[in-house]
Each structure stands twice: as structure tokens, then as C-alpha cells.
């Protein structure tokens, strides 16, 4: 099964050709740098700030992230 990401932005579907994240480059307690692959493009580096996402969801980011010791991708292609 192929994992893909898509979302809607102002009634327009975006990124329906995003493949799974390829690999994690860096994990720094809530901040991820990953390599992503899009259909027809070379790998690109993407940045994910989990702290701001957790804050927006009203999670205590410090408590949520404290037990995380390692981040990995099991399904990468």
C-alpha cells in the first residue's frame, strides 16, 4: 500500500502526488528535518515544527515530547 498525503486549501486539492517521507535528516526535540519526494521532482528537504503544531492543538509540547528518544520512518521507500 502506498502512503500519500493530500489536503485541501481553499477548495483546491494540494499535494496529491506527495510520496511518503523518505528519511529523517535531523530530530531536535520537536523539530524535524526530513527528505520528501514528490511525483516528478527530486527529493526536497522539508522542515516540520511539531512544537507549534502541538501548541495549536493545546498540548503541552514539553510533556508530549519528553518521552521521545528516537524518531524513525518504518515504511520509507
C-alpha positions in Angstrom: 0.0 0.0 0.0 1.3 3.4 -0.9 1.0 6.1 1.8 0.3 9.5 0.3 -0.6 12.9 1.8 -3.2 15.3 0.4 -5.1 18.2 1.8 -7.5 20.9 0.7 -6.6 24.6 0.6 -9.4 27.0 -0.2 -11.4 24.3 -2.0 -8.3 23.2 -4.1 -6.7 19.8 -3.5 -3.0 20.1 -2.9 0.0 17.7 -3.0 -1.9 14.6 -4.1 1.4 13.4 -5.5 3.4 13.5 -2.3 5.1 10.2 -1.6 6.0 9.1 2.0 8.8 11.0 3.7 12.0 9.3 2.5 14.2 9.7 5.5 14.8 11.8 8.6 17.8 14.1 8.4 17.5 15.5 11.9 15.4 15.3 15.1 15.8 18.1 17.6 13.2 17.7 20.3 10.1 18.8 18.3 11.8 19.9 15.2 12.2 17.5 12.2 14.1 17.9 9.0 13.0 15.2 6.5 13.6 14.4 2.9 10.4 14.2 0.9 9.7 13.0 -2.7 7.1 14.4 -5.0 5.9 12.9 -8.2 8.2 14.2 -11.0 10.6 16.1 -8.7 13.9 15.4 -7.0 14.0 14.8 -3.2 13.5 18.0 -1.3 14.3 18.9 2.3 11.3 19.8 4.4 11.0 21.2 7.9 8.4 20.2 10.4 8.0 22.2 13.7 6.0 19.9 15.9 6.1 22.3 18.9 3.9 24.9 17.1 1.6 22.1 15.9 1.2 20.7 19.4 0.7 24.3 20.8 -2.1 24.9 18.2 -3.7 21.6 19.4 -3.4 22.8 23.1 -1.0 20.0 24.0 1.8 20.6 26.5 4.6 20.2 24.0 7.3 19.6 26.6 5.4 16.8 28.2 4.4 15.3 24.9 8.0 15.3 23.5 9.8 14.3 26.7 9.5 10.5 26.3 10.5 10.6 22.6 14.1 9.3 22.4 14.2 8.4 18.7 12.3 9.2 15.5 12.3 6.9 12.5 10.3 6.0 9.4 9.4 2.4 9.1 7.7 2.5 5.7 10.2 4.6 3.7 10.7 3.5 0.2 
